[in-house]
Amino acid sequence: MQTADDLPWPELGNVSRGATRGNQGQKGALGPPDQEGRCVLQLRVQPGVLSVRLNRRSSEWYRTLDNEVNRALKLTKTYWRKARRRQD
C-alpha cells in the first residue's frame, strides 16, 4: 500500500527563479476554483509547466498568500516611487 507521501514526484530540474529585479514574471499561477473550491496551481519549471490540483484548504491558503504578496508589492512600489521623488 502506498501512502500519500510516497507519490512519485516528477523530476523538476531547475525550478524557475522568481522576479528579482524589475518584472521578470512569476513562478506560477493559481487557477480559479471549481465547484468543490479546488484550484489548479501551475508551477513554471524547466523545461515546462507542472500542474498541481490542490484541495480546498490549500487552495484558500494559496489564494490568501497570492493576494497578500500582491498587496505588499504594490505598497513597496508606492514606497520606492515616493522615495525617488523625495530625492529630487
NORUR-V784665 format. One record per residue. N is the residue number from 1. RES is the residue in one small letter. SS is DSSP state (hx for helix, st for strand, lp for the rest). PHI is phi in whole degrees, 0 to 359 (none if undefined). Layout:
n:N res:RES ss:SS phi:PHI
n:N res:RES ss:SS phi:PHI
This chain:
n:1 res:m ss:lp phi:none
n:2 res:q ss:lp phi:256
n:3 res:t ss:lp phi:274
n:4 res:a ss:hx phi:299
n:5 res:d ss:hx phi:277
n:6 res:d ss:hx phi:262
n:7 res:l ss:lp phi:293
n:8 res:p ss:lp phi:286
n:9 res:w ss:lp phi:283
n:10 res:p ss:lp phi:289
n:11 res:e ss:lp phi:285
n:12 res:l ss:lp phi:271
n:13 res:g ss:lp phi:67
n:14 res:n ss:lp phi:271
n:15 res:v ss:st phi:289
n:16 res:s ss:lp phi:301
n:17 res:r ss:lp phi:279
n:18 res:g ss:lp phi:284
n:19 res:a ss:lp phi:295
n:20 res:t ss:lp phi:252
n:21 res:r ss:lp phi:227
n:22 res:g ss:lp phi:69
n:23 res:n ss:lp phi:255
n:24 res:q ss:lp phi:257
n:25 res:g ss:lp phi:98
n:26 res:q ss:lp phi:258
n:27 res:k ss:lp phi:283
n:28 res:g ss:st phi:198
n:29 res:a ss:st phi:219
n:30 res:l ss:st phi:254
n:31 res:g ss:lp phi:283
n:32 res:p ss:lp phi:289
n:33 res:p ss:lp phi:288
n:34 res:d ss:lp phi:271
n:35 res:q ss:lp phi:298
n:36 res:e ss:lp phi:271
n:37 res:g ss:lp phi:82
n:38 res:r ss:lp phi:265
n:39 res:c ss:lp phi:249
n:40 res:v ss:st phi:256
n:41 res:l ss:st phi:262
n:42 res:q ss:st phi:254
n:43 res:l ss:st phi:257
n:44 res:r ss:st phi:278
n:45 res:v ss:st phi:232
n:46 res:q ss:lp phi:271
n:47 res:p ss:lp phi:257
n:48 res:g ss:lp phi:216
n:49 res:v ss:st phi:234
n:50 res:l ss:st phi:254
n:51 res:s ss:st phi:261
n:52 res:v ss:st phi:235
n:53 res:r ss:st phi:270
n:54 res:l ss:lp phi:267
n:55 res:n ss:lp phi:283
n:56 res:r ss:hx phi:300
n:57 res:r ss:hx phi:295
n:58 res:s ss:hx phi:296
n:59 res:s ss:hx phi:300
n:60 res:e ss:hx phi:295
n:61 res:w ss:hx phi:295
n:62 res:y ss:hx phi:294
n:63 res:r ss:hx phi:298
n:64 res:t ss:hx phi:298
n:65 res:l ss:hx phi:300
n:66 res:d ss:hx phi:299
n:67 res:n ss:hx phi:296
n:68 res:e ss:hx phi:293
n:69 res:v ss:hx phi:296
n:70 res:n ss:hx phi:297
n:71 res:r ss:hx phi:296
n:72 res:a ss:hx phi:296
n:73 res:l ss:hx phi:297
n:74 res:k ss:hx phi:297
n:75 res:l ss:hx phi:297
n:76 res:t ss:hx phi:295
n:77 res:k ss:hx phi:300
n:78 res:t ss:hx phi:298
n:79 res:y ss:hx phi:300
n:80 res:w ss:hx phi:290
n:81 res:r ss:hx phi:296
n:82 res:k ss:hx phi:292
n:83 res:a ss:hx phi:296
n:84 res:r ss:hx phi:296
n:85 res:r ss:hx phi:297
n:86 res:r ss:hx phi:295
n:87 res:q ss:hx phi:283
n:88 res:d ss:lp phi:290
